[in-house]
């Protein structure tokens, strides 16, 4: 290796001798110096950099020569080099750091700090040297002196927010989260309008923090600030923001009420914010209470309508999450929807209520005609947005299929697909029509459409298309008569139409017809879904467990794990089993579509 280096060095030297240009000779010498430095031959590198530095006193050559002396252990030469350069360039305050560092690497901290102190004392209102000086301290691990540098610049300029971003970054690198938090709050004291920027940066810092110390520090500092300044709106809003980040929605609501009480002119803005975010995170009790508080402000309140609609949306989300509702709860919720529509009217703003009412009536009340009638009313609303109109058409098609009007449903799907050929709605409509063909035993046509949809830009549509396509393909290959697949499709349609006992019998017929079949894992999944709809959760859990144990490599395994985890968490009150399922999903099925959702629910459950 040294021989190769020698040949390269001689070649570069030969080029330098052959070419008379001084610039070319210097460039070749620099290349040789860099080669020796990078390969650890610091003696040779030092000789060349000394020659180059004498010629030009270039700052880069100085830095390389200084680093070379340190590598060789020539600490006195390094300090002397920095001292000489400082005399010629007094504005380069980082040279004090270089002098001190020559002692610091020898573990002579007191001598080193004398030079560091000189550097900080030399800071003036001329800020040009400050960034390089602070960075020099950071590079040698003396973050404390970097902070002192920035503080000295602030004192000289009487600007308390000078180098704010840099100071926060140094505190974060030091792990001094208390000082970092106080820096943010000092900025808010003088510039409350910066609250959004502060929140974004603090959120990023908390995400990057290796532990919970930063979050704990922020919480303690906020509690103290709110206690000391109970009428400071900025800190109350920061407390709401922080509580939301920590998923403590109940505490966030308490703080939103405090803001609402002290600043009535805000009209419930923070209450609405907490309600919406709590709803998105399935904190339904908090969301519902926040929406009720908005309604209590009266019909003239700017957020009354949002409160009225929001509370109904929360109740609708609850019934979808819980799989079923009893007759008494259904009648109560139905009346609340009808009262809301009587009060607010059927118009563009109440379309979400109308759509949910239709779903409630069809899938929970068994009154498909009332549901279809309501969606027809939506389609007659003037100036309805085309995208909303087509979404409602898809829902109407689903209801018609649920009621048994297969061809009317297909017609609506085709209309939506034609109007939205190149977007997600069109893909959804195409998938629904393909699934309808599957129900009708037209497996070849259904599969040809599904194969096209597997490359859809919508990840959800593509995944659904792939699952159904694989279901059809696998069983077309293994059963040339399609007998079992036809039985399965018939049972699937019965399940969709909520005819649960008939669907169960259909799946049972498959399970009892042969000793084994590729559909068996799907049969178990469907039976589990039926038992969940019937609120027979322990039986559903047993069926899902069989899917995971007997068919761990089939595409239903991660679906079964996710369902089982949520079932144990939400209905069986078995925290340990839920955690075990979430963990298994994350470890054994890292590419699953459920990974992000499972991780969020795992972390939230673990924190309880």
N, C-alpha and C positions, 0 to 999 in steps of 0.2 A: 504493500500500500504506500509506504514512504517512497519507494522507487517510482511509482506512478506519479505521486505528488511532485517528486524531484523533476521528472521528465516534463510535467505540465508547467512547472515553474520556469524551467529552462526555456521551454517553448515560448512562454509569455515574454521572458527576458529577451529572447532572440528577436521577437517582433518589435520590442521596444528599441533595440539597438539598430535594427534595419530601417525603422521609420524615424526620420529626423524630427518630426513634429513633437514639441514639448507636451502638448495636450494628449497626444496618443500615448506617449511614454508614461505620463502621469496616470492615465486610465489603466494601462497595463500594470503599473505598480500597485494601483488600488485593487485590481482584480487579484493579484498575487497575495496582497495583504489579507483580503477577505477570505481567500482560499485557506491560508495558514490559520486565520482566526477560527473559521468554521470547523477546521479539522484539529483544533487544540494545540497547534504549534505556535504558542503565544510568543516565544522568543523571536522567531522569524517575523511574526506579525508586528511585534513591538518595533523592531528595527525599521520596517517599512512605514508604519504609521508615524513614527518619529520624523522620518524624512518628509513625509507628505505634510505633516502638521507644521513643520518649520517653514515650508514653502508657502502655505496658504492660510494657516491658523483657522481653517474651516471648522465649523462647530461639529460636523459629523466626524471629522478626523479626531477632534478632541475627545468626543464620546467613546470612540473605538479605542483610542490610546489609553484613556482612563480605565475602561473595562479590561483592557489587556493587562495593565499594571495590577489590577485587583486579582485577576486570574493567576498571575505569576506570584502573588503575595508581596509585591513591591508597593506596600501601602504608603510609605513615605513619599515615593515618587508620584503616586496617585494624588496625595494631598498637596504636594508641591506643584503639580501640574494644574490643579484646580485653583490654587492660590495665585499663581502667575497669571492665569487667564482672567481671574476676577479683577486684577489690577488694570488689565487692558479693557475689560468689559464689565464695569461695575453694575450695569443694569441687569446682568444675568444672575439674579439672586439664587438660582438653584445651584450655583457653584459653591455656595456655603454648605448646601446639603451634601455635595460631593466631598467637600473637605471633611465634614463630620462623619460621613459614611465610611471614609477610610479608617476612622477610629472605631466606628460602630462594629465593623466586621472583625475587629480585633478584640471585641467585647470591652472596649473602653467607653462605656456609655456616657460618663460625665463629661469627658473631653468632647465627645460627639455632640452632646446637647448644647455646649457652649456655642458651637457653630450654628446649630439649628436655631438657637435663640437669636443670634445675630441676624440670621435670615429673616425671621419674623419681625424683628425690630426695624429692619430696613424697608419694610413695606410702607409706601407712601400713598398719596391720593392718585399717583400715576399707576394705573392698574395693569399696565402692559406685562410686567413680570409675574403677576399673581398666578395665572393659570399654570405656567410652567413650574413655578415654585411649589404650588400645592401638589401637582402631579409628581414632582420629584420626591416629596415626602410619602405619597401613596405608594410609589414604586419600591421604596425601601421598607414599607410596612409601618411607617410612623403616621398613622391616620390622625393621631392626636395633634400633631404639628400641622397637618393639612387643615384641620379645623381652626387652629389658631391663626393660620395664614388668612383664611377667609374672614375670620372675626376681626383681624387687624385691618383688612381692607374695608370692612363695614364701618369700623370706628373712624378711619381716616376720611371716608366719604359720607359718614352719617346716614348711611342707607342700610337699614336693618334687614332688608330682603335681598341684598346683593348676593349673587352666587347661590341663590336658594336651591336650585336643582342640584348643584355640585355638593352643597353641604348635606342635603338629604341623602345623596348617594354615598357619601363618606360615612355618615352615621349608620346607614344600612349595612355597609361593608364591615363596619366595626361590630355590628350587632347591638349597638346602643339604641334600642328601639324607643326608649323613653325620650331621649334627646331628639330623635327623629320625629316622633309624634308632636313634641312641643314646637318643633320647627314648622310643621304643617299648621298647627294652631296659631302660631304667631302670625303666619301669613293671613289666616282667616280673620284675625283680629283687625288687621289693617285693610284687608281687601276681601270682604265677604263674598263679592261677586265671583271669586275664584273657587267657590265651593265644588263645582262640578269637576274642575281640573284636579283639585285635591282628592276628591273621592276616587277618580280614575287612577291616580298615582298610588294612593294608599291601598286600593284593591289589588293592584299589580304587586305591590310590595308584600302584602299579606299572602298572596298566592305563591310568591317566591320564597317566603320565609321557611326555614327548615323545621320550625316547630310552632307552638301556639303562643310563644312569648310576645310577639308583636301584637297579635290580636288581644291578648290580655292587657298589654300596655295601653293600647288604644282605648279599650273599654274603661280602664281605671281613669285615664286622663279625661275621657269624655264625661264620665260620671262626676268627676271633680269640677269640670268646667260648667256643666249644667247646674250643679249645686251652687256654685259661686255666682253664676250669671243666669238665673232662672228665666229671665225675660229676653235672653239672647236667642233670637230665632235661628241663627246659623248653627249654634251648637245643638239645639233641639232637632233640627233637620239632620245634622250629622249623626245624632244618636239613633234616629229612625233608620238612616242609611246603614249604619253599622249593625243594628239589630237584624235588618233584612239580610245583610251579608252573612250573618251567623245563623240564619234561619230561625231566629227567635221572634216569630211574627207576633206573638202575644205581647211581648215587651214593646215591639215596634208600634203596635196599635195603641198601647198606653201613651207612648210619646206623641203619637199623632193626635190623640185627644188633647194632650197638653198644648200642642201647637194650636189646635182648633180653638181651645178655650182662651188662650192669650192673644191670638191674632185672628179674630172672627172675620176680618176682611178677606182672609184667604179662602173663605167659602168651602172649606173641607178638602182642599187639594191633597193634603198629606193623607187624609183618611181614604180618599179614593185610590191613591198610590199604593197604600198598604193593602187595601182590599184586593186590588188587581194582582199584585205580586203574590199575596197569600193564596189567592185562587189558583194561580199558575202553578204553585208549589203544593197544591192539594191540601193546604191548611184551611179546610173548609169552615171550621168553627170560627176562626178569626176573620176570614173573608166575609162570612154572613153577618157577623156582628158589626163589622165596619160598614157594610152596605146598609144595615138597619140604622146605624147612626147618621148616615147621609140622608136617609128618608125622614128622620125625625127633625131635620132642619127645615122641613116644610116644602110644599110644592113650588115655591118661588126660588128655592135654592138652585144654583146652577148645576148641582150634581144630583138633584132629586131623581131625575130620569135614570141616570147611571146606577144609582142605588137600588131603584126599583127593579131594573132589568138584571143587575148584577146578583141580587139575592136569589132570583129565580134561576139564574144560570148555575149558581152554586148548588142549589137543591137538585137541579137536573144532573149536574156532575156527580152528586152523591149517589143517585139511583143507578147511573151507569156504572159507577165504581162498585156498587154492592150487588150487582147482578139481578136483583129482584126487589120488589116492594110489596107489602101486604095491602089489602083492599082499602083499609082505613087511611093509610098514608097516601095511597094513590088518589083517593077522592079528595083529600085535603089539598094535595098539590094541584090537582086538576082545577079545583075552585079558585086557588090563588092565581093560576094562569088566566082563567077566564075573567076574574076580577081585574087583573092588570090590563088585559086587552080591552075590557069595557071602559076602564079609566083612560088609557093612553091611546086607544084606537088602533086600527089596522093601517099601518103606514110604513114608510121606508125605515123609520127608526125602530119600529117594533118587529121587524122581520125576524131577528133572532128568537124572540119570544114565540112567534108563530111557528117557526120551524121546530123548536123544541116541543111545543104543544103537540104538533103532529106526531113526533117520535113517541112522546108520552102516551098518546091515545092509541097508536097502532101497536107498539111493542110491549106496553105495560097494561094498557086498558083493553086490548083486543078489539078496538073499534076502528078498523081500517078506513071505513067510509068517512068518519069524522076527520081522520088524519088527511085523507086525500082532499076533502073539501077545504081544509085549512090551507094546504099547499096550493090549491087552485086559487084561493084568495090572494096568496102571496104573488102569484104570477100575474094577477090582474092589477097590482099596484103600479101606478104611473111612474115613469122615470126610474124603474128598477135597473140597477147596473147589469150589463150583460153577463158578467162573471157570476154574480149572485143568482141571476135568472137560471143559468145553466146548472149551477150547484143545486138549486131547488128542483130542477127537472130530474137530476140524478136521484135525489131523495124521493121524488114522486115515483120514479121508475122502480126504486127499491120497494116502496110501499105497494105498488101494483103487483110486483112479483110476490111479495108477502101475502097479498090477498088472493093470489092465484091467477092474475091477469098477465100471463107470461108474454104474450105478443104485444100488448100495450106497453109493457115495460121495455121490451126490446126496441120498439119504435122510438121511445124517448131517449134511450141510450144512443141510438144511431144519430138522432138529431144533435145531441151534445157532441158526439165524436166528430160529426161533419163540421160543426161550428168552431171546433177547437182542435184542429188537426195537429198542430205543432206545439201544444202545451200540455200541462199536467192534467187539466180537466178532460181533454180529449183522450189521453192515455187511460184515465180512470174509467171513462165511458166504454172504451174498447175492452178493457179488462172485464167490466161487468157483463158486457155482451158475450165475451168468451166464456165466462162462468155460466151464463144462462145456457149457452150451447152445451156445456158440460152437464148441466142438470138434465138437458134433453137427450143425453146419450150421443150427441154428435161430437165424439171425442177427437176425431181427426181434424175437423174444422177448428174446434176449440184450441187444440194444441198448436195448430199452425199460427193462430193469432197470438197465443201466449208466447211463442218463441220470438215473435217480433217485439213483444212488450218487455222481454227480458233485458233488452238494451235501452229501456226507457230512461229518460233523464230524471224521472222521479224514482228515488231509491225505494220508496215504499211500494209503488206499483210494480217496479222491477222485481222486488223480492216476492211479492204476492204471486206475480206471474210465474216466477221460477218455481215456487212451491207447488202450485197447481199443475204446472207443466210436468214437473218431475213425478207428481202423483199419477198423472195420466200416462206418461211415457213408460214408467216402471211397470205399470199394471197392464198396459197394452202389450208389452213384450212377454210378460209372464202368463197372460191369460188371453189366448187368441180369441176366445168367445166373448170376452169382456163381461162375463156374467157377474163376477164379484165387483167389478168396477161400476157396473150398472146399479147393483144393489147399494153400493156405497154412495153414488150420486143421488139416488132416490132418498136415502136417509139424510144426506146433507141438505137436500131441499126441505125435507120435513123439519129438520133442526132449524133452518133459517126461518121457516114459517112458524116456529115456536110450538110445533106439535111434538112435544118432548117424548111422550110415551111411545108414539108411533116410530119416532126416530130411533129410540133405544132398541126397539124390536128389530128394526132394520140392521143396525150395527151388530146386534146379537146374532142375527141370522148368518152374518159373515163369519163371526167368531166360532160358530158351532158347525159350519159347513165343511171346513177343512182343518187339518192338523196344524198347518202353518201357511202363512200368506204374507207378502210384503205390505199388505194393508193393515196388519194387526196393530202396529204402533199408532197408526192414524185412528183406528177404531177406539183404542184406549183414550186417545186425546179427545175424541168427540164425546165419548161417554163421560169423561171428566167435565167437559163443558156443560153437558146436560145436568149433571149433579150440582154444579155450581149454580146454574139457573134455578134449580130446585132448593137451593140453600142446604144441600146435604154435603157440607164441606169436608167432613172427615172421609166420606167415601170418595169424593173428588181427589183428595190428597193421596189416598191409597192408589188410585188409578194413575195419577201423575208420577208417583214413585215407581210404579211398574214400567212406565215409559222410559224413565232415566236408567233404571237398573237393567232392563232387558234389551233396550235399543239405544245404547249410548252413542252410536255412530250414525244414527239416522237424523234427518233434518228436523225431526220433531223434538229432539232431546233438549235443545236450549229453550224452546217454547215451553216445554213441560217444566223445566227448572224455574223459569221466570214466573210462570203461573203458580207453581207450588210455593215459591218464596213469598209472593204477595198474598197467597191464600193463608199461609201460616202467620204472616204478619198482621193481616187485616181482619181475619175471621176466626182463626183458631187460637190466637193469642199465644203463639209458640215462637218467641223471639229467637231462641237458639236454633231451631230448625230453619227459620227464615234466613238467619245469618249464614248458616251452613250452605243453604241453596244458593244464595247470592254469591258467596265465596267460590263455590264449585263452578258456577257459571263464569265468573271472572277468570278463573285459573284454567279450566278445561275448554272453554269456548271463547277465547279472547277476540275472535272476529265476529261474534254474534251481534246482531242489530240491537240487542238488549244491553250491551256492555255498559254504555253510559248511564242508562236508567238504573241498572243493577248497582253500579258503583255509587250513585247518588243515594239510593235507598239503603244500601249497606252502610254507608258512612253516617247517614241520619239515624238509622236504627242503632248503630254501635255507640253513638253519642248519647243515647237515652239512658 
